[in-house]
Amino acid sequence: METRNITSPIGGPYGSGSGDQKGRQQLLAGVMLADRYTIQEVIGIGGMGSVYRARDMHFPNVVKLVAVKEMINMAPDPLVRQTIVQNFEREANLLATLHHPAIPRIYDYFSHDDRSYLVLEFIQGRDLESVISDADGFLHEDQVISWGIQLCDVLEYLHSHKPDPIIFRDMKPSNVMINQNGDVVLVDFGIAKTFQTGIKGTMIGTEGYSPPEQYRGDATPLADIYALGATLHHALTRRDPRLEPPFTFAERPVRRIHSSVSIELEAVVTAALQYNPTERFQTAGDMKDALMNVARKTGALSKLTSVSLPAQASGGVKPIWDFKCEDEIRGTPTLSGGALYIGCYDNNLYALSAADGKFQWKYPTEGGIVSRPLIYENNVFFCSEDQRLHVIGARTGKLLWTYYTDGRIYSSPRISDGHIFFGSDDQDLHAVNVNSGRAVWRFSADSPIHSTPLIANEMIYFGAENGSFYSLDFRGGLKWRFQAKRAMTSSPIQKGQAIYTASVDSTLYALDANSGFAIWKFRLGKGTISSPAIADDFVFVGAADGFVYCVDARTAKEVWRYKTDNQVSSSPAVYKDSLYIGSVDGSMYCLEYRTGRLRWKFDTGSAITGSPVVFDDIVYFGSTNHHVYALFA
């Protein structure tokens, strides 16, 4: 990691503070903290201590790096010492409540003697200030727009935090890390605070980036919007506002310094930098929408979504491990208890070690397995083309019981309220007692059911191959039915009062969960059997036209689409700020989910029809080339 030491209230990545470190001994390489974290090197220096890169030795088989932020308490006054510790603990407690891909995760907090430590996610990359200063000329507008959208997104998350909004209060380039994927991560929450209307705080922040009201101790969400405007102004012009008179951005418009910047982007930055808070964007979401509109008008969005892979991305994605089965893998794996469970068309369900892919056991059936396994009370539930639901021990792979239907099963089981629910080609949705394996009821859909049921709102939702989509209660009673023009193979998802599903009739549907009425319909280029995924207010789905679509769940408008080289039958998985999806072209794609920009792809040489599973920064999936793969996400 490259760092820059700066003189500001908070210095360096992760924020270690500014000031003199003289007399404060740094930890040496090889020192172990809390019998767990081995110090490797200093990556930041400040007035209250250092920031170190360290290795977490609780994971001896892999190199798991962390950032260790140190606070050395040398205050002679006991009351001051207590206040310093409380402030450090406040940062730890605040970070523990935050879960966003652009915010480092906190792993640990502890004290030893006069030092306290925060253990944070290690961000491999550089801070934006060094990116700006080291650039050969101006940064490209498209890249700054992308970073701006991401920063708006994380500010929107903070400002919407429950129970109280969080004001970052120190947005500036040195507190924005650009990670190895080229995405932003907001670091240093040392002076972030919850916002309460009418209560003034201390005059704190960084001169040049902080708005006038923050100097009066009045920091609201609008203060962060001003500071973001100042950060984008700095990125576009390479003019450091700390070296200029305060609040003089109007005297140095962006395009006067960097004439290639679009009028539309300059207008967004100018609006964010208004002296009067009421004249700025009133929410980070409003500013994000404005930046997205700029990207659409200037063509930046299409450039971002179709940008070519960096050389290190296209050639550098290597499997952590792969395991070869005896036939095609068309389904989706399940991860539980350190084991990966996946079905194969060699008629076996495999259990592999998630850490290294080593074989643990396999269980034979009499048909191909596309159904995704489900783990419940240390047992594995899955279905097969042999017309049966199988229940086996997760550790042993030994059969406990089976349940027979009258048709092949492609649906995956779901468990709720002591029942297992799944569809079959015998045209019934089956409800089976999870303990006895006996049928509780069957609902006839008059058509094969490949869709995996959704259990939500104490209801069961699923589609059928005749184009019908059903809502049932737990007794198997029909509540409502919606009719599409062609098969509903896609498995539904739910957010709020909307059920999202897709059809071979080339439509993505949002249905009212209570009535079944269509809230909206979005037309795809071709039909789909891909199941949608959702993150924030975006709905993602693949289609047979080879595109991955991102649709605004509020407006049903297309946000972006990404073209693969063949139809997309796989269903997307969202992890942090990325979307993972396979294609029949043989590649697993990693896309930035806000813009559709390609981060990397991994080619297996054979169709990927199942969906990936992502956990703890590793993506797992199978291919019809007979292999199961684990890649770094």
N, C-alpha and C positions, 0 to 999 in steps of 0.2 A: 504494500500500500504506500502511495506517495502522499505526503502531508506538507502543509505549509503552516508555519508559526506566524500568527498575526497579533497585532496589538489591538485588542478589542475586549469588551466585557467577557467574551467567551472565545477561547482560542483553539483552533485545530479541530479536526474531526472528532465527533462525540463530545466536544466541549470540555476542556480541562481547565479553562480559566486563563486569564492573562496575569502577568506579573513576574516576579523574580523567583526562580527556583533555587537560588543560592542557599546552601545549607540544608536543603531537603534531599536526602539521599534517594536516588532512584533505585528501583529493584533491578537486580542483575539478571541476565539471561540464565535460565535454569532454575531460578527460585520457584518453588511451588507454593501456591496460596490455597488455604483451606483443604489441603491434601488432595487437590483436584486440578488446579489450573497452573500449568507450567509456563512461566514468562518466557517469551521469545525475544521481543525487542520493544523499544519505546516508539510509539507512532504519533504522539502528541505531547506537548509540554505546556503547562499553564501555571497560574499563581497558586492554585490549591493542590496541585499534584500532577501526575502524569497519566497518560493513557497508553496501555500496553497491548500488543498482540500476544495472545497466549493460546495454548492448546489445552482443550478439555480432555483430561486423562480418563474420564468415565467412559470414553469411547476408544478403547485401546486398539481396536482393529481398523479404525479410520482416523484420519487427521481432521478433527473438528476444531476449527479456529474460533476464538471469541475475542472480543475487545473488553479489556478490564480498565474501567475508569476509576482512578484513585483520588481520594480526598484526604489530604493530610491536615489534621486539625492542630494548629500551633497557637491558637488564641490563648493568651494568658488568663483572660476573664472567663470564669466558669459559665456565666450566663451566655456569653458570646459563643463559647465552645458548644454549649447545648443547642443554641440557635443554628449554628453551622451544621451540626449533625441532623437536626430536624429538617433543614432545607434539603440536605442530601437525601434523606429518607423520603421526603415529599416527592422528589424527582423519581425515585425508585417506585413509589406507590402509584404515581401518575402513569409511568410507563407500563406498569403491570395491568392497567385497565385498557390499554390501547392495542388494537389489533388491526393493522393496516399494512399492506405490502410496502409502503413508502416510509414506514416507521420501524426502526430496529427493534427486534424483540428483546425483552429483558429475560435473562435466564436465572440470575442469582443476585443476592445482596448480602453482604456480611461486613463485620468490622473486626479489626485486630489492632490492639494497642491504640494508638492515636490515628489510625488510618481506617477509612471506610472504602468499600469497593462495590461498584456496580459491574456486573458481568452482562455484556450486551452482545447481540448478533454482530459478527465481524463483517464489515462492508468492504469488499475488495474493489478498490477504485480510487478516484481522486475527488477532492472537493471542487465545486464549480469555480471558486476563485482562481485556483491554479489552472483549471481548464481555460478560463478566459485569458489569464495573463500569459499562458504558454502558447496560445493559438497563433498560428501564422496568418495574421489578418483577422477580419471579422468572422464571427461564428455564423453559420448558415441560418437564415430565418426559420426554415422548416424545423431544424433541430431545437431552436429556442421555443418555438410554438409547442412542440411535443413536451418539452420540460415544463413549460408554463401550464399546460393542461394537467399534467401529473401533479404539479404543486397545488393547483386549484383543487384538485380532487382530494388531496390529503388535508388541505385547510378546511374544505367543506366537511370532511369527516370530523376534524377536531372541533369545528364550530357547532356541529350537531351532536356533540358528545352528551350523553345522559349520565347523571341528572343535570350536570352543569356544562355549558360550553367551555372549551379550552382555547385560550388565546396563546399563540406561540410566542409572540412579542419580540422575536429576534430573527425574522426571516432575512437572510443575506447569503451571498454566494458561499461563504466559508462554512455555513451550516447546511449546505446542500451537497450531498455526496452524489457523484455519478458512478454507478456501479459498473461491473464488467459487462452488463447487457446494455449500457448506455442509458439506464433509467435513473430517476432521482430517488434518493432516500434522505429524509429530513432528519438531521441529527442535532443533539443537544437540546434537551428539554429542561435545562437548569433554571431558566427564568419563566418558563411557561406557567400559566396559572389558570384556574377556573374563573369564569367571568360571572359576576353578579351585578346586576343593574344598579347604578347609583353609588357603587362603592369604588372609590379611587384607590389606586395602588401607588407604589413607589415609582419614581422617575427612572426608568431602566430601559435599556435597549442599546442600539448602536447608532451613533450620529451618522446622518446621511441616508440611512435606510428607514429610521423611525419617523412617523408622522408628527406634526406639531402637537396634537392632543396627547401623544404618549409622553411628551416632555412635561406635561401637566399632571401626569399620573393617571390619565384617562385612557386606558387601553381597552378597546372593544374589538370585535371581529374586523371592523373596518380598518383598524391599525395594521392588521396582517395583510389586508388587501393592498394598502399603500406600500408596505415593505416589499410585497411581491412585485408590485409595479416597479419599485426602485431596483430590485434584483434583475428583472427583465431588461430594464433600461441599461443597467451596467453590462449585462450579457450582450446586448445588441450593439452598444456604442463603445465598449471597453473603457468607459470613463468612470472612475471610481468616485461615487458620490461623497465619500468621506473626505475627499480632497477638494470638494467644492463647497461654496456657502450653502447652509441648510435651506431646504425647500425651494431650490432654484431650478428644478427640472424644466419648468416652462421656458426658461431662458436658453435651454439647450435641447430642442426637440430631437427625437431619434433620427429622423430623416436628414436633418441638417448635418449630422455627424456620419451617418451610414445611409447613403441615398438609396441603396438597393432594397431597404426594408419597405414593405408594402404600406400604403396609406392606411389600410385597414388595421394592420398590426400596430402601427404608431398610434392610432386612435384608441385602441384597447389600453395600451400602456399609459397614454395621457389620461384616460378616464380613471384608471386606478390611482394615479398620482395627484388627483385634485386635492388642493389644500383643505377645502371644506369637505368633511366626511360625507355629508348628505349628497354630494355631487359625484361620489365614487360609485362603483358597483356595490350594491347593498348586500350581496352575498358572494361567497367564493363560487357558488354554483352559477350565478349570473356571469361572472368573469370567465368561468370555464366554457359556458355556452357561447360567449362572445368569441373566445379563442377558437372553438370548434367551427364557428361560422366563418372566421377568417381563413381557417385551413380549407374549408370547402370552397370559398370564393377564389382563393389564390391558387388552388390546386395542390396545396401542401399536403392535404389529407391523403389524396391518391398517391402522392409521392412517398409518403410515409408507409402506406399499406403495401406498396409494390417495391419498396427499396430492396436492393439486392443484398444478399448475405455478405457480411464481412468474411474475409478469407479464413479467419480463425474460427468462425462459427460453422461454416459449411464443411470444413475439413477437420474440425477439432472435437466434434461430438463423438465420444467413444463410450461404449457400454461399460458400466461398472461390472456387470456380468451378463451372460446370456446362457440359457438352458435350452437344449434341443429335445423336443418331443418327437413322436413318431408319425404325426400327421398335422393337418392344418389346425391353427388356433383361430377361431372366429369370434370368441366371446371375450368377456371382460373379467379381469382378476379381482380378487378380494384380499385385502391385507388385514391380518389380525394376529396379535400376540407374537410378532416377529416372523410369522409365516405368510407366504403368498399362496393362495389357492386359485387354481385356474383349470378350466375344462378344455378338452381337446377332442378333435375328431378321430383320434385313435381309440375313442370310447373310454378314456381314463380321466379322472379328476386327479390333478397333481397337487402335492404340498411341497413347496420349496422354501428354503431359508431366504428371507427377504434381504439379509445382509450380504450373502455371497452366492445365492442361487443354487446352493447344494440341495440335492434330492433328499427328501425326507420320507415320503411314501406316495403311492398312487392307489386309487381305488377304481376297479374296473366296472363298467356298466355294459349294456348291450346296444348302445347307440351313441351317436355323436353328442357332444355337450357344448351348447352355446349359451345356456343359462348361466347367469352370474351367481356364484356361491354366496350364501348368506350365513354368517356365524351368529349363533344364539346359544347361550349357556354352554359354551365349550363344544358345541356340535355344529357340523356343517350341513346346511340344507341346500340342495340343488336339484335341478330337473334335467331330464335327458330325452333324446329322441326315442329312447326305449319305452316311452309313455309313462315313466315313473318319476315320482318325487323320492329322492334318496336322502336319508339322514344318517350321517356317520360321525364318529368321534373325531374331533379336530386334531387331537394329538396322535391318535392311533390309526386313523383311517379305517376303523372297523365298523361294519354295518350295525346300526341300531334298529332301524325299521324302514320300510318302503311303503309308498302309497301309489296305487295303480289308477291311471285314467284310461280312456279309450282312444287316445290320440297322441301323436308326438308333442313334446313340450319344448317351446322356445322361450316362453315367458320365464322371468326370474321370480323367485318367491319373495314375499314380504310378510313380516310377522307383526301382529298387533293384537292386544287384548286376548292373548292365549290362542290365537288362530294364525294359520299360515294361509296366505292368499296367493293364487297363481292361476294363469289361464292355460288352456290346452287346445290342441287341434280338434278335440272332441266337441268343441264349440261351447264349453262350459268354463265359467270361473269357479274354481274350487275353494271352499273354505274347510280347512282341516284342523282338528285339534292338535296343538303343538306337542302335547304330552302323549296322547294315546295313538295318534296317527289315524284316527277315524274321521270319516267325512261328517261335517256339521251341516253344510248345505252346498248346493250347486245352483248356479244361475246360468241359464241358457242364453247365449248371445246370438244364436242362429248363424254363427260363423266362427271359424278358428280365431283364437286369441293369441297373438304373439306379443302384444303389449304387456309390459310389466306394470302391475297395478300400483297406484299411488294411494297411500293411506294418509289422509289429512282431514281436519275438521270433523273427525269421527265418521268419515265417509270413505268409500272406496271408489277410485276413478280409474278407468281403463278404456282402451279402444279395441276394436275388432276389425277383422279383415273385410267385412262388408261395409266399412266406413262409419259404423255407429260408434259413438262414444258414450259411456255409461257412468252414472253416479248411483251407487248403491249404499244402503245403510249396512250395519254390521250383521243384520239378520238376513241379508240377501235381498231386501226389498228395493225395488227400483224407485229412485227419487226423480231422476230426469234422464233424458236421452237426447244427444245431439247427433245430427246426421251430416257427415261429410260426403263428398262425391266419390271418394275412393278409399282404399284401405287406411286404417289407423293403426299402423304397426309401431309408431313412435310411442315411447313411454312418457307419460305426463309428469310435469313438475308444478309446484305451487308456490306463489308468493302473495301474501295478503288474501284478497278475495278472488284472485285470478288463477285459473288453471291454464298452463301453457302446454300445447301439444301440436303435433304436425302430422301431415297426411301425404299419401302418395298423390293426392290431387293438387300438389304443388302449393300448399297453403300452410302457413304457420298461424295457429289460432290462439287467441286469448279468450277463454270462456269464463263466465261468471260461475263461481263455485256453488252458489246457492240455486241458481235457476237454469244454468246451462246455456244461457243466451250468449251469443258472440259479442264480446266487448270490442274486439277488432280482429281483422284478418290481414295478414301480410302475404303478398304473392311472391313465391320463390320462382326461380328459373325453371325448375323441374321438381318432380315429386321427391319425397324423402321418407326414409325409415329411421333417420337420425333422431335421437331424443334431445330436446333442448336442455340448455343449462342457463343459469341466471346469475349475474353478479351486479351489484348496485342496481341500476335501472336498465341494464342491458340484458337482452335475451339472445343467446347464441344457438345456432343450429347449422348442420351441414345439409347438402342436397345433392341430387344425382347430376346436377349441372356442373359439379366440381367446385362449387363455391362454399365457403364458410361465411355465414351471414351474422351480422350484429344488428339487432333491431332495438330501438328505444321502446321500453315497455310502457312508457307513459303515452307516447304519441303514435306508435306503430310505424315510425319513419326509419328508414335504413340509416344506420350510422356509418357502417363500412361493410365491405365484402372482400374476401381474399380468395384468389383463384388457385386451386391445386390442379394437378394434371389428369385427374380422373374423378369419378363420382365419390362423394363423401357419405359413406354409410355409418361410419363411426360417430359416436356421440361425444361432444366436447366435455372436457373437465377443466375447471377454473381453479388455479392455485396462486395465491398472492396476486400479482398483477399480470399473470400470464394465462393464456388459454392453450390447452393441449388437445390435439385432435388428429386422428389418422385418416388416411385416404387410400382408395383402391390403387392409387399410383405407387403405393409401397412405402410412403414416407410418413413419419410422425412429425407433425408441425408444432412449433412453439411460437405463438403469436402474442404480442402485447394486446391485452383485451380491450383497451380503451381506443386504440387506433387501428388495430389489425396489422400492425407492422410485424414483419417476420423477424424473429430473433434467431431461430435456428431450425433446421430440419434434419432428420435422421432417416436415411434410406435403408429399408430392409430388403428391397428387391422383389417384394411380393405384397399383395394386397393386405391392408390393415382394416378389418371390418369391426373388430371389437373396440372398446373404449379404454383409454388409459386411466390409471389410478395414480394419484400423486400424494405422497406423504413424506414429510420431513425432508423436503428438497430432492426427492427421488421420484422419477416417473416410471411406472411399471406398465407393460402392455405385451400383448402377443401378436404374432403375425402369421399369415397363412404360409410363410416359409418354414413353419414348424417350430420357430424359436420364441422364447419368452425373454424380454429384455428389461434391464434396469439401467436408466440413464440419470445423470445429474440434471435436475430440473432447470 
